[in-house]
């Protein structure tokens, strides 16, 4: 079934009120998601999509970029130095517990953003993190290191890698289709590790979030991700009983020369 599309007016209202601010690197008291937990959607979703326990194979024609660590590294003090290689066409393979999503990264247009993401992924930063915020007809957000720990659930959405870096907003990179990969933020130039994948065109986000990739295969996985929040009442509220899906890991690949 095609995901329900939120109206532009509703999405804009939620963005203005902060409910869909795609908050990243905020303190717990600033995270709208935790502030609205007293209001809980009554429905208990039943996700019948099959689960995957281990990462799948590499797609044919792609080469794995070696990891930089053997286990997750999630604490840093500054944005990474540039390590992207000239002439390489970079991709990201998201292994989720619902299947694989392959994303073409825009290293030419947004090199700093792609370099940040690639470095974090090569340090296993995203292994075991949850899609802590998934809204039907809108997007799936992940990348908060706190979401690796169920005990920190009240703070999910407030974590980051220990630094922030500037936006790379390009006028020709827009939210015109489903499957757009972009950085989450809590305002201008507050990018860190959190990111989101869109389910529908969301042009009202243009100019506010750094787009740095596009899904090229695995679009069918997006509808399978468990929705964790509802906007049925025109406000974002957690869905009772929803169990957030996980990233098994993110592998960086290259294609061609």
ChimeraX commands (.cxc) that place a marker at each C-alpha (Angstrom):
marker #1 position 0.00,0.00,0.00 radius 0.5
marker #1 position 1.28,3.45,-0.85 radius 0.5
marker #1 position 2.22,5.46,2.26 radius 0.5
marker #1 position -0.27,8.14,3.23 radius 0.5
marker #1 position 1.00,11.53,2.13 radius 0.5
marker #1 position 0.90,14.35,4.67 radius 0.5
marker #1 position -0.38,17.60,3.24 radius 0.5
marker #1 position 2.19,20.32,2.68 radius 0.5
marker #1 position 0.22,22.54,5.04 radius 0.5
marker #1 position 0.33,19.96,7.83 radius 0.5
marker #1 position 4.04,19.30,7.35 radius 0.5
marker #1 position 4.75,23.03,7.33 radius 0.5
marker #1 position 2.76,23.50,10.52 radius 0.5
marker #1 position 4.59,20.69,12.25 radius 0.5
marker #1 position 7.93,22.06,11.11 radius 0.5
marker #1 position 7.08,25.50,12.44 radius 0.5
marker #1 position 6.02,24.13,15.81 radius 0.5
marker #1 position 9.20,22.07,16.02 radius 0.5
marker #1 position 7.45,18.71,16.03 radius 0.5
marker #1 position 9.12,17.73,12.78 radius 0.5
marker #1 position 12.25,19.84,13.20 radius 0.5
marker #1 position 14.37,16.72,12.55 radius 0.5
marker #1 position 16.20,17.62,15.74 radius 0.5
marker #1 position 19.82,16.61,16.09 radius 0.5
marker #1 position 22.49,17.42,18.67 radius 0.5
marker #1 position 19.95,18.93,21.05 radius 0.5
marker #1 position 19.72,18.55,24.80 radius 0.5
marker #1 position 17.02,16.32,26.16 radius 0.5
marker #1 position 14.92,19.26,27.35 radius 0.5
marker #1 position 14.98,20.73,23.84 radius 0.5
marker #1 position 13.82,17.58,22.07 radius 0.5
marker #1 position 10.16,17.92,21.12 radius 0.5
marker #1 position 9.86,14.16,20.76 radius 0.5
marker #1 position 10.39,13.69,24.50 radius 0.5
marker #1 position 8.13,16.59,25.37 radius 0.5
marker #1 position 5.16,15.01,23.57 radius 0.5
marker #1 position 5.46,11.51,24.99 radius 0.5
marker #1 position 2.59,12.08,27.39 radius 0.5
marker #1 position 0.33,12.11,24.33 radius 0.5
marker #1 position 0.43,8.65,22.79 radius 0.5
marker #1 position -1.34,7.39,19.71 radius 0.5
marker #1 position -3.69,4.56,20.63 radius 0.5
marker #1 position -3.01,2.25,17.70 radius 0.5
marker #1 position -0.51,-0.57,18.14 radius 0.5
marker #1 position 1.04,-1.32,14.74 radius 0.5
marker #1 position 1.71,-4.83,13.57 radius 0.5
marker #1 position 4.70,-4.81,11.23 radius 0.5
marker #1 position 4.49,-8.06,9.29 radius 0.5
marker #1 position 7.50,-7.38,7.04 radius 0.5
marker #1 position 10.12,-10.13,7.42 radius 0.5
marker #1 position 13.16,-9.25,9.52 radius 0.5
marker #1 position 16.79,-9.64,8.49 radius 0.5
marker #1 position 19.37,-10.61,11.11 radius 0.5
marker #1 position 22.64,-10.14,9.23 radius 0.5
marker #1 position 23.94,-7.76,6.54 radius 0.5
marker #1 position 23.31,-8.91,2.98 radius 0.5
marker #1 position 25.84,-9.36,0.17 radius 0.5
marker #1 position 27.46,-6.51,-1.72 radius 0.5
marker #1 position 25.66,-5.66,-4.96 radius 0.5
marker #1 position 27.45,-6.74,-8.12 radius 0.5
marker #1 position 29.82,-4.20,-9.61 radius 0.5
marker #1 position 30.62,-2.38,-6.37 radius 0.5
marker #1 position 33.80,-2.36,-4.25 radius 0.5
marker #1 position 33.84,-2.08,-0.47 radius 0.5
marker #1 position 35.78,0.85,0.97 radius 0.5
marker #1 position 37.70,-0.60,3.95 radius 0.5
marker #1 position 36.58,0.17,7.47 radius 0.5
marker #1 position 38.76,2.35,9.70 radius 0.5
marker #1 position 37.93,0.52,12.93 radius 0.5
marker #1 position 36.91,-2.95,14.06 radius 0.5
marker #1 position 34.10,-1.80,16.35 radius 0.5
marker #1 position 31.83,1.24,16.65 radius 0.5
marker #1 position 33.51,4.56,17.38 radius 0.5
marker #1 position 30.89,7.13,18.35 radius 0.5
marker #1 position 32.78,9.89,20.13 radius 0.5
marker #1 position 34.74,12.53,18.22 radius 0.5
marker #1 position 35.96,16.04,18.97 radius 0.5
marker #1 position 35.96,17.65,15.52 radius 0.5
marker #1 position 34.69,17.07,11.99 radius 0.5
marker #1 position 36.85,14.61,10.04 radius 0.5
marker #1 position 39.62,15.67,7.69 radius 0.5
marker #1 position 38.83,15.24,4.01 radius 0.5
marker #1 position 39.52,11.66,2.95 radius 0.5
marker #1 position 37.40,11.22,-0.19 radius 0.5
marker #1 position 39.46,10.14,-3.17 radius 0.5
marker #1 position 39.24,12.14,-6.39 radius 0.5
marker #1 position 37.51,10.32,-9.21 radius 0.5
marker #1 position 35.66,7.86,-6.98 radius 0.5
marker #1 position 31.90,7.44,-7.21 radius 0.5
marker #1 position 30.69,6.78,-3.67 radius 0.5
marker #1 position 27.64,4.84,-2.55 radius 0.5
marker #1 position 26.26,3.81,0.85 radius 0.5
marker #1 position 24.70,0.41,1.51 radius 0.5
marker #1 position 22.29,0.65,4.43 radius 0.5
marker #1 position 21.73,-2.80,5.92 radius 0.5
marker #1 position 18.55,-2.62,7.98 radius 0.5
marker #1 position 16.61,-5.31,9.76 radius 0.5
marker #1 position 14.02,-4.91,6.96 radius 0.5
marker #1 position 16.44,-5.20,4.05 radius 0.5
marker #1 position 19.08,-3.30,2.09 radius 0.5
marker #1 position 18.92,0.27,0.77 radius 0.5
marker #1 position 21.57,1.44,-1.70 radius 0.5
marker #1 position 22.17,5.19,-1.91 radius 0.5
marker #1 position 24.18,7.16,-4.45 radius 0.5
marker #1 position 26.16,9.80,-2.53 radius 0.5
marker #1 position 26.67,13.29,-3.96 radius 0.5
marker #1 position 30.39,13.63,-3.28 radius 0.5
marker #1 position 30.86,16.21,-6.03 radius 0.5
marker #1 position 28.10,18.56,-4.89 radius 0.5
marker #1 position 28.37,18.11,-1.11 radius 0.5
marker #1 position 31.90,16.86,-0.39 radius 0.5
marker #1 position 32.06,17.89,3.27 radius 0.5
marker #1 position 28.74,16.25,4.11 radius 0.5
marker #1 position 29.56,13.06,2.23 radius 0.5
marker #1 position 33.03,12.95,3.76 radius 0.5
marker #1 position 31.54,13.27,7.24 radius 0.5
marker #1 position 29.03,10.49,6.62 radius 0.5
marker #1 position 31.59,8.23,4.95 radius 0.5
marker #1 position 34.06,8.65,7.83 radius 0.5
marker #1 position 31.42,7.88,10.45 radius 0.5
marker #1 position 30.22,4.83,8.52 radius 0.5
marker #1 position 33.76,3.54,8.08 radius 0.5
marker #1 position 34.11,3.73,11.87 radius 0.5
marker #1 position 30.99,1.56,12.35 radius 0.5
marker #1 position 29.27,4.61,13.90 radius 0.5
marker #1 position 25.84,3.61,12.57 radius 0.5
marker #1 position 25.95,-0.07,13.56 radius 0.5
marker #1 position 22.97,-0.92,15.74 radius 0.5
marker #1 position 21.38,2.53,15.68 radius 0.5
marker #1 position 17.61,2.75,15.41 radius 0.5
marker #1 position 15.24,4.50,13.06 radius 0.5
marker #1 position 13.98,6.36,16.08 radius 0.5
marker #1 position 11.62,8.68,14.21 radius 0.5
marker #1 position 9.56,7.33,11.32 radius 0.5
marker #1 position 6.47,9.22,10.14 radius 0.5
marker #1 position 4.19,7.77,7.48 radius 0.5
marker #1 position 4.10,9.83,4.32 radius 0.5
marker #1 position 7.12,11.87,5.38 radius 0.5
marker #1 position 10.47,10.39,6.39 radius 0.5
marker #1 position 12.60,7.97,8.46 radius 0.5
marker #1 position 15.26,9.48,10.74 radius 0.5
marker #1 position 18.27,7.71,12.22 radius 0.5
marker #1 position 21.88,8.37,13.20 radius 0.5
marker #1 position 21.54,9.23,16.89 radius 0.5
marker #1 position 24.22,7.26,18.80 radius 0.5
marker #1 position 21.99,7.29,21.87 radius 0.5
marker #1 position 19.49,5.12,20.01 radius 0.5
marker #1 position 21.86,2.16,20.32 radius 0.5
marker #1 position 20.83,1.96,23.97 radius 0.5
marker #1 position 17.23,1.13,24.87 radius 0.5
marker #1 position 17.86,2.59,28.32 radius 0.5
marker #1 position 18.34,6.02,26.73 radius 0.5
marker #1 position 15.07,5.95,24.81 radius 0.5
marker #1 position 13.82,9.15,26.42 radius 0.5
marker #1 position 16.81,10.96,24.90 radius 0.5
marker #1 position 16.67,9.45,21.40 radius 0.5
marker #1 position 16.92,12.24,18.87 radius 0.5
marker #1 position 19.24,14.39,20.97 radius 0.5
marker #1 position 22.61,12.76,20.27 radius 0.5
marker #1 position 25.46,13.41,17.88 radius 0.5
marker #1 position 29.12,12.63,17.20 radius 0.5
marker #1 position 30.54,15.37,19.43 radius 0.5
marker #1 position 30.80,18.16,16.86 radius 0.5
marker #1 position 28.73,20.10,14.35 radius 0.5
marker #1 position 29.55,21.27,10.83 radius 0.5
marker #1 position 28.08,23.74,8.31 radius 0.5
marker #1 position 25.29,23.17,5.83 radius 0.5
marker #1 position 25.98,22.36,2.18 radius 0.5
marker #1 position 22.67,23.38,0.64 radius 0.5
marker #1 position 22.65,23.34,-3.16 radius 0.5
marker #1 position 19.77,24.85,-5.11 radius 0.5
marker #1 position 19.69,22.01,-7.63 radius 0.5
marker #1 position 19.53,19.30,-4.94 radius 0.5
marker #1 position 15.92,19.30,-3.84 radius 0.5
marker #1 position 13.34,17.16,-2.10 radius 0.5
marker #1 position 11.47,16.54,-5.34 radius 0.5
marker #1 position 11.17,12.75,-5.14 radius 0.5
marker #1 position 10.95,9.96,-2.55 radius 0.5
marker #1 position 14.22,8.43,-1.38 radius 0.5
marker #1 position 16.17,11.64,-0.79 radius 0.5
marker #1 position 18.95,11.35,1.80 radius 0.5
marker #1 position 19.61,14.49,3.84 radius 0.5
marker #1 position 21.15,15.63,7.10 radius 0.5
marker #1 position 18.91,16.27,10.08 radius 0.5
marker #1 position 19.62,19.42,12.04 radius 0.5
marker #1 position 18.37,21.66,14.84 radius 0.5
marker #1 position 18.93,24.86,12.88 radius 0.5
marker #1 position 21.41,26.30,10.39 radius 0.5
marker #1 position 24.90,24.76,10.45 radius 0.5
marker #1 position 24.16,22.19,13.17 radius 0.5
marker #1 position 24.81,18.99,11.20 radius 0.5
marker #1 position 26.29,16.02,13.01 radius 0.5
marker #1 position 25.42,12.35,12.45 radius 0.5
marker #1 position 21.63,12.27,12.22 radius 0.5
marker #1 position 20.07,11.91,8.80 radius 0.5
marker #1 position 16.77,11.06,7.17 radius 0.5
marker #1 position 15.30,9.38,4.10 radius 0.5
marker #1 position 12.12,10.78,2.60 radius 0.5
marker #1 position 9.05,8.74,1.67 radius 0.5
marker #1 position 7.43,11.37,-0.55 radius 0.5
marker #1 position 8.37,14.64,-2.29 radius 0.5
marker #1 position 8.78,17.26,0.44 radius 0.5
marker #1 position 9.58,20.54,-1.33 radius 0.5
marker #1 position 8.87,22.58,1.81 radius 0.5
marker #1 position 12.21,21.27,3.15 radius 0.5
marker #1 position 14.18,22.84,0.29 radius 0.5
marker #1 position 16.82,25.26,1.49 radius 0.5
marker #1 position 16.80,24.06,5.09 radius 0.5
marker #1 position 18.52,20.66,5.00 radius 0.5
marker #1 position 21.64,19.42,3.21 radius 0.5
marker #1 position 20.71,16.83,0.57 radius 0.5
marker #1 position 23.63,14.47,-0.02 radius 0.5
marker #1 position 22.28,11.33,-1.67 radius 0.5
marker #1 position 19.45,9.46,-3.38 radius 0.5
marker #1 position 18.15,5.90,-3.08 radius 0.5
marker #1 position 18.95,3.91,-6.23 radius 0.5
marker #1 position 17.74,0.50,-5.06 radius 0.5
marker #1 position 15.86,-0.83,-2.08 radius 0.5
marker #1 position 12.99,1.65,-2.37 radius 0.5
marker #1 position 10.71,-1.21,-1.37 radius 0.5
marker #1 position 12.36,-1.30,2.07 radius 0.5
marker #1 position 11.18,2.19,3.01 radius 0.5
marker #1 position 7.49,1.22,3.35 radius 0.5
marker #1 position 8.55,-1.72,5.55 radius 0.5
marker #1 position 10.13,0.47,8.23 radius 0.5
marker #1 position 8.04,0.58,11.39 radius 0.5
marker #1 position 6.25,3.89,11.83 radius 0.5
marker #1 position 7.05,5.22,15.29 radius 0.5
marker #1 position 5.07,8.47,15.28 radius 0.5
marker #1 position 1.58,9.43,14.14 radius 0.5
marker #1 position 0.26,12.76,12.86 radius 0.5
marker #1 position -3.38,11.65,12.75 radius 0.5
marker #1 position -4.30,14.42,15.20 radius 0.5
marker #1 position -2.27,17.05,13.30 radius 0.5
marker #1 position 0.38,16.77,16.00 radius 0.5
marker #1 position 3.24,14.32,16.20 radius 0.5
marker #1 position 2.75,11.74,18.93 radius 0.5
marker #1 position 4.53,8.41,19.53 radius 0.5
marker #1 position 2.71,5.28,18.44 radius 0.5
marker #1 position 2.08,2.98,21.37 radius 0.5
marker #1 position 3.75,-0.40,20.94 radius 0.5
marker #1 position 5.89,0.62,17.97 radius 0.5
marker #1 position 9.32,-0.99,18.05 radius 0.5
marker #1 position 11.90,1.04,16.15 radius 0.5
marker #1 position 13.77,-0.77,13.41 radius 0.5
marker #1 position 17.57,-0.97,13.39 radius 0.5
marker #1 position 20.48,-0.28,11.15 radius 0.5
marker #1 position 22.62,-3.41,11.11 radius 0.5
marker #1 position 25.35,-1.26,9.60 radius 0.5
marker #1 position 26.32,1.07,6.77 radius 0.5
marker #1 position 28.99,0.07,4.25 radius 0.5
marker #1 position 30.64,2.55,1.92 radius 0.5
marker #1 position 31.12,1.35,-1.65 radius 0.5
marker #1 position 32.61,2.69,-4.85 radius 0.5
marker #1 position 31.58,1.98,-8.40 radius 0.5
marker #1 position 33.64,2.22,-11.56 radius 0.5
marker #1 position 37.16,3.59,-11.73 radius 0.5
marker link #1:1,2 radius 0.2
marker link #1:2,3 radius 0.2
marker link #1:3,4 radius 0.2
marker link #1:4,5 radius 0.2
marker link #1:5,6 radius 0.2
marker link #1:6,7 radius 0.2
marker link #1:7,8 radius 0.2
marker link #1:8,9 radius 0.2
marker link #1:9,10 radius 0.2
marker link #1:10,11 radius 0.2
marker link #1:11,12 radius 0.2
marker link #1:12,13 radius 0.2
marker link #1:13,14 radius 0.2
marker link #1:14,15 radius 0.2
marker link #1:15,16 radius 0.2
marker link #1:16,17 radius 0.2
marker link #1:17,18 radius 0.2
marker link #1:18,19 radius 0.2
marker link #1:19,20 radius 0.2
marker link #1:20,21 radius 0.2
marker link #1:21,22 radius 0.2
marker link #1:22,23 radius 0.2
marker link #1:23,24 radius 0.2
marker link #1:24,25 radius 0.2
marker link #1:25,26 radius 0.2
marker link #1:26,27 radius 0.2
marker link #1:27,28 radius 0.2
marker link #1:28,29 radius 0.2
marker link #1:29,30 radius 0.2
marker link #1:30,31 radius 0.2
marker link #1:31,32 radius 0.2
marker link #1:32,33 radius 0.2
marker link #1:33,34 radius 0.2
marker link #1:34,35 radius 0.2
marker link #1:35,36 radius 0.2
marker link #1:36,37 radius 0.2
marker link #1:37,38 radius 0.2
marker link #1:38,39 radius 0.2
marker link #1:39,40 radius 0.2
marker link #1:40,41 radius 0.2
marker link #1:41,42 radius 0.2
marker link #1:42,43 radius 0.2
marker link #1:43,44 radius 0.2
marker link #1:44,45 radius 0.2
marker link #1:45,46 radius 0.2
marker link #1:46,47 radius 0.2
marker link #1:47,48 radius 0.2
marker link #1:48,49 radius 0.2
marker link #1:49,50 radius 0.2
marker link #1:50,51 radius 0.2
marker link #1:51,52 radius 0.2
marker link #1:52,53 radius 0.2
marker link #1:53,54 radius 0.2
marker link #1:54,55 radius 0.2
marker link #1:55,56 radius 0.2
marker link #1:56,57 radius 0.2
marker link #1:57,58 radius 0.2
marker link #1:58,59 radius 0.2
marker link #1:59,60 radius 0.2
marker link #1:60,61 radius 0.2
marker link #1:61,62 radius 0.2
marker link #1:62,63 radius 0.2
marker link #1:63,64 radius 0.2
marker link #1:64,65 radius 0.2
marker link #1:65,66 radius 0.2
marker link #1:66,67 radius 0.2
marker link #1:67,68 radius 0.2
marker link #1:68,69 radius 0.2
marker link #1:69,70 radius 0.2
marker link #1:70,71 radius 0.2
marker link #1:71,72 radius 0.2
marker link #1:72,73 radius 0.2
marker link #1:73,74 radius 0.2
marker link #1:74,75 radius 0.2
marker link #1:75,76 radius 0.2
marker link #1:76,77 radius 0.2
marker link #1:77,78 radius 0.2
marker link #1:78,79 radius 0.2
marker link #1:79,80 radius 0.2
marker link #1:80,81 radius 0.2
marker link #1:81,82 radius 0.2
marker link #1:82,83 radius 0.2
marker link #1:83,84 radius 0.2
marker link #1:84,85 radius 0.2
marker link #1:85,86 radius 0.2
marker link #1:86,87 radius 0.2
marker link #1:87,88 radius 0.2
marker link #1:88,89 radius 0.2
marker link #1:89,90 radius 0.2
marker link #1:90,91 radius 0.2
marker link #1:91,92 radius 0.2
marker link #1:92,93 radius 0.2
marker link #1:93,94 radius 0.2
marker link #1:94,95 radius 0.2
marker link #1:95,96 radius 0.2
marker link #1:96,97 radius 0.2
marker link #1:97,98 radius 0.2
marker link #1:98,99 radius 0.2
marker link #1:99,100 radius 0.2
marker link #1:100,101 radius 0.2
marker link #1:101,102 radius 0.2
marker link #1:102,103 radius 0.2
marker link #1:103,104 radius 0.2
marker link #1:104,105 radius 0.2
marker link #1:105,106 radius 0.2
marker link #1:106,107 radius 0.2
marker link #1:107,108 radius 0.2
marker link #1:108,109 radius 0.2
marker link #1:109,110 radius 0.2
marker link #1:110,111 radius 0.2
marker link #1:111,112 radius 0.2
marker link #1:112,113 radius 0.2
marker link #1:113,114 radius 0.2
marker link #1:114,115 radius 0.2
marker link #1:115,116 radius 0.2
marker link #1:116,117 radius 0.2
marker link #1:117,118 radius 0.2
marker link #1:118,119 radius 0.2
marker link #1:119,120 radius 0.2
marker link #1:120,121 radius 0.2
marker link #1:121,122 radius 0.2
marker link #1:122,123 radius 0.2
marker link #1:123,124 radius 0.2
marker link #1:124,125 radius 0.2
marker link #1:125,126 radius 0.2
marker link #1:126,127 radius 0.2
marker link #1:127,128 radius 0.2
marker link #1:128,129 radius 0.2
marker link #1:129,130 radius 0.2
marker link #1:130,131 radius 0.2
marker link #1:131,132 radius 0.2
marker link #1:132,133 radius 0.2
marker link #1:133,134 radius 0.2
marker link #1:134,135 radius 0.2
marker link #1:135,136 radius 0.2
marker link #1:136,137 radius 0.2
marker link #1:137,138 radius 0.2
marker link #1:138,139 radius 0.2
marker link #1:139,140 radius 0.2
marker link #1:140,141 radius 0.2
marker link #1:141,142 radius 0.2
marker link #1:142,143 radius 0.2
marker link #1:143,144 radius 0.2
marker link #1:144,145 radius 0.2
marker link #1:145,146 radius 0.2
marker link #1:146,147 radius 0.2
marker link #1:147,148 radius 0.2
marker link #1:148,149 radius 0.2
marker link #1:149,150 radius 0.2
marker link #1:150,151 radius 0.2
marker link #1:151,152 radius 0.2
marker link #1:152,153 radius 0.2
marker link #1:153,154 radius 0.2
marker link #1:154,155 radius 0.2
marker link #1:155,156 radius 0.2
marker link #1:156,157 radius 0.2
marker link #1:157,158 radius 0.2
marker link #1:158,159 radius 0.2
marker link #1:159,160 radius 0.2
marker link #1:160,161 radius 0.2
marker link #1:161,162 radius 0.2
marker link #1:162,163 radius 0.2
marker link #1:163,164 radius 0.2
marker link #1:164,165 radius 0.2
marker link #1:165,166 radius 0.2
marker link #1:166,167 radius 0.2
marker link #1:167,168 radius 0.2
marker link #1:168,169 radius 0.2
marker link #1:169,170 radius 0.2
marker link #1:170,171 radius 0.2
marker link #1:171,172 radius 0.2
marker link #1:172,173 radius 0.2
marker link #1:173,174 radius 0.2
marker link #1:174,175 radius 0.2
marker link #1:175,176 radius 0.2
marker link #1:176,177 radius 0.2
marker link #1:177,178 radius 0.2
marker link #1:178,179 radius 0.2
marker link #1:179,180 radius 0.2
marker link #1:180,181 radius 0.2
marker link #1:181,182 radius 0.2
marker link #1:182,183 radius 0.2
marker link #1:183,184 radius 0.2
marker link #1:184,185 radius 0.2
marker link #1:185,186 radius 0.2
marker link #1:186,187 radius 0.2
marker link #1:187,188 radius 0.2
marker link #1:188,189 radius 0.2
marker link #1:189,190 radius 0.2
marker link #1:190,191 radius 0.2
marker link #1:191,192 radius 0.2
marker link #1:192,193 radius 0.2
marker link #1:193,194 radius 0.2
marker link #1:194,195 radius 0.2
marker link #1:195,196 radius 0.2
marker link #1:196,197 radius 0.2
marker link #1:197,198 radius 0.2
marker link #1:198,199 radius 0.2
marker link #1:199,200 radius 0.2
marker link #1:200,201 radius 0.2
marker link #1:201,202 radius 0.2
marker link #1:202,203 radius 0.2
marker link #1:203,204 radius 0.2
marker link #1:204,205 radius 0.2
marker link #1:205,206 radius 0.2
marker link #1:206,207 radius 0.2
marker link #1:207,208 radius 0.2
marker link #1:208,209 radius 0.2
marker link #1:209,210 radius 0.2
marker link #1:210,211 radius 0.2
marker link #1:211,212 radius 0.2
marker link #1:212,213 radius 0.2
marker link #1:213,214 radius 0.2
marker link #1:214,215 radius 0.2
marker link #1:215,216 radius 0.2
marker link #1:216,217 radius 0.2
marker link #1:217,218 radius 0.2
marker link #1:218,219 radius 0.2
marker link #1:219,220 radius 0.2
marker link #1:220,221 radius 0.2
marker link #1:221,222 radius 0.2
marker link #1:222,223 radius 0.2
marker link #1:223,224 radius 0.2
marker link #1:224,225 radius 0.2
marker link #1:225,226 radius 0.2
marker link #1:226,227 radius 0.2
marker link #1:227,228 radius 0.2
marker link #1:228,229 radius 0.2
marker link #1:229,230 radius 0.2
marker link #1:230,231 radius 0.2
marker link #1:231,232 radius 0.2
marker link #1:232,233 radius 0.2
marker link #1:233,234 radius 0.2
marker link #1:234,235 radius 0.2
marker link #1:235,236 radius 0.2
marker link #1:236,237 radius 0.2
marker link #1:237,238 radius 0.2
marker link #1:238,239 radius 0.2
marker link #1:239,240 radius 0.2
marker link #1:240,241 radius 0.2
marker link #1:241,242 radius 0.2
marker link #1:242,243 radius 0.2
marker link #1:243,244 radius 0.2
marker link #1:244,245 radius 0.2
marker link #1:245,246 radius 0.2
marker link #1:246,247 radius 0.2
marker link #1:247,248 radius 0.2
marker link #1:248,249 radius 0.2
marker link #1:249,250 radius 0.2
marker link #1:250,251 radius 0.2
marker link #1:251,252 radius 0.2
marker link #1:252,253 radius 0.2
marker link #1:253,254 radius 0.2
marker link #1:254,255 radius 0.2
marker link #1:255,256 radius 0.2
marker link #1:256,257 radius 0.2
view
